[in-house]
Amino acid sequence: MKLFIKLLLTTSVAAFTSLAPAQSNLAASAATVTVHNTMAQRMQACVMCHGKEGRATNAGYFPRIAGKPEGYLFNQLKNFREGRRRNPAMGHLTQFMSDDYLRDIARYFSSLDLPYPPATAHGLSARQQRAAEELVFKGLPDRQIPACASCHGRSMAGRLPAVPGLVTLPADYLMAQLGAWRTGLRAAAAPDCMADITQRLTDEEVSVVARWLSAQSLPTGVKPEVGGSPPLMALCGSGNP
């Protein structure tokens, strides 16, 4: 037994002394790492879901936030914080953030001018494609459905100060958001124009317009349109930050 204890102690000491240099090297390496206190560094928590620099892609679920109007991003962060939009992760992240810090986040991502993902095949029939393009560019006035482009911009890249771009967003994401407005799971500042408009869309119209928008792309450098003229076609409480 004494021999066994002696061997155990000897082995433990040897193992500890062999680990010590490695631990020392790790500590030295850690000491040389510098984390810069910048918005880009702080926003690493966001890009885990929204993709590198918030650019996302038209595949998957999470939306692009890079280049969106600052007012729109600020409104959505407030909506998550105050429960008008429901997402456990976003609610948790924003619950203790001040308006000023939410504006800083919105300003950072809105300033990013990054390439859009390439266009993809939408898989729509010719009839479905015509229906989607009519909704996007002409609307259905007889059913009081304005053209998407009348508010979201002719290129669908958004409109200042607070209307988002829609092209390249994942089809699943678009369908989920339109569905959330229809069922009351998503809301915006009153008057909530999207809640009203989505009530007038059929299930097929939601599907085809989402798939069409997701498949489109835009050249690098396209930015949200300057707002003001012509006026928005729908009375929208979320049209301003």
Helices and strands as residue ranges (DSSP letters): H 2-32, H 39-42, H 44-50, G 52-54, H 70-82, H 88-94, H 99-110, H 126-137, G 141-143, H 148-152, E 158-159, E 163-164, H 171-183, H 193-199, H 203-215, G 237-239
